[in-house]
Amino acid sequence: MEKGGCVYILTNAFNTVLYIGVTSDLYSRIIEHRAKIYPASFTSKYNCYKLVYFE
């Protein structure tokens, strides 16, 4: 059985940076980005937390 995936795009408060990611659990992944679980990551460094697109 295959598990479906999702492509998503995040941006920062000023909409000046875009981050494209892929996940099988969008809700949990967004929570991880917003909690800055990985402080050295791109999304933490550029404060990308707003979800602008997913499919």
ZADO-1210 file (C-alpha; in nm, 4 decimals, padded with zeros to 6 digits):
<atoms>
<atom x="00.0000" y="00.0000" z="00.0000" code="MET" pos="1"/>
<atom x="00.1377" y="00.3412" z="-00.0991" code="GLU" pos="2"/>
<atom x="00.1131" y="00.6425" z="00.1259" code="LYS" pos="3"/>
<atom x="00.0156" y="00.9639" z="-00.0527" code="GLY" pos="4"/>
<atom x="00.2351" y="01.2684" z="-00.0506" code="GLY" pos="5"/>
<atom x="00.1844" y="01.6419" z="-00.0628" code="CYS" pos="6"/>
<atom x="00.3836" y="01.9289" z="-00.2125" code="VAL" pos="7"/>
<atom x="00.3621" y="02.2552" z="-00.0193" code="TYR" pos="8"/>
<atom x="00.4975" y="02.6095" z="-00.0318" code="ILE" pos="9"/>
<atom x="00.5750" y="02.8254" z="00.2717" code="LEU" pos="10"/>
<atom x="00.6679" y="03.1925" z="00.2878" code="THR" pos="11"/>
<atom x="00.7666" y="03.4471" z="00.5510" code="ASN" pos="12"/>
<atom x="00.5638" y="03.7409" z="00.6889" code="ALA" pos="13"/>
<atom x="00.6784" y="03.9717" z="00.4079" code="PHE" pos="14"/>
<atom x="00.6293" y="03.7150" z="00.1270" code="ASN" pos="15"/>
<atom x="00.9918" y="03.7634" z="00.0199" code="THR" pos="16"/>
<atom x="01.1152" y="03.4037" z="00.0579" code="VAL" pos="17"/>
<atom x="00.9619" y="03.0801" z="-00.0708" code="LEU" pos="18"/>
<atom x="01.0266" y="02.7287" z="00.0559" code="TYR" pos="19"/>
<atom x="00.9015" y="02.4211" z="-00.1308" code="ILE" pos="20"/>
<atom x="00.8661" y="02.0942" z="00.0569" code="GLY" pos="21"/>
<atom x="00.7218" y="01.7444" z="00.0198" code="VAL" pos="22"/>
<atom x="00.5639" y="01.5417" z="00.2990" code="THR" pos="23"/>
<atom x="00.3156" y="01.2642" z="00.3672" code="SER" pos="24"/>
<atom x="00.1772" y="01.4414" z="00.6780" code="ASP" pos="25"/>
<atom x="00.1257" y="01.8097" z="00.6010" code="LEU" pos="26"/>
<atom x="-00.0283" y="01.9058" z="00.9358" code="TYR" pos="27"/>
<atom x="00.2601" y="01.7632" z="01.1410" code="SER" pos="28"/>
<atom x="00.5221" y="01.9053" z="00.9075" code="ARG" pos="29"/>
<atom x="00.3804" y="02.2583" z="00.9302" code="ILE" pos="30"/>
<atom x="00.3827" y="02.2313" z="01.3104" code="ILE" pos="31"/>
<atom x="00.7503" y="02.1275" z="01.2941" code="GLU" pos="32"/>
<atom x="00.8355" y="02.4296" z="01.0770" code="HIS" pos="33"/>
<atom x="00.6515" y="02.6706" z="01.3068" code="ARG" pos="34"/>
<atom x="00.8113" y="02.5214" z="01.6210" code="ALA" pos="35"/>
<atom x="01.1576" y="02.5616" z="01.4617" code="LYS" pos="36"/>
<atom x="01.2556" y="02.2090" z="01.5645" code="ILE" pos="37"/>
<atom x="01.5641" y="02.2340" z="01.3420" code="TYR" pos="38"/>
<atom x="01.7145" y="02.5773" z="01.4267" code="PRO" pos="39"/>
<atom x="01.9722" y="02.5673" z="01.1466" code="ALA" pos="40"/>
<atom x="01.7153" y="02.4892" z="00.8760" code="SER" pos="41"/>
<atom x="01.6224" y="02.7222" z="00.5909" code="PHE" pos="42"/>
<atom x="01.2693" y="02.7767" z="00.7229" code="THR" pos="43"/>
<atom x="01.3963" y="02.8649" z="01.0699" code="SER" pos="44"/>
<atom x="01.6611" y="03.1006" z="00.9358" code="LYS" pos="45"/>
<atom x="01.4163" y="03.2871" z="00.7095" code="TYR" pos="46"/>
<atom x="01.1071" y="03.2516" z="00.9337" code="ASN" pos="47"/>
<atom x="00.8985" y="03.0691" z="00.6739" code="CYS" pos="48"/>
<atom x="00.5790" y="02.9716" z="00.8505" code="TYR" pos="49"/>
<atom x="00.2845" y="03.0804" z="00.6301" code="LYS" pos="50"/>
<atom x="00.1388" y="02.8064" z="00.4126" code="LEU" pos="51"/>
<atom x="00.0557" y="02.9569" z="00.0735" code="VAL" pos="52"/>
<atom x="-00.0073" y="02.6466" z="-00.1383" code="TYR" pos="53"/>
<atom x="-00.0415" y="02.2694" z="-00.1192" code="PHE" pos="54"/>
<atom x="-00.1564" y="01.9859" z="-00.3422" code="GLU" pos="55"/>
</atoms>
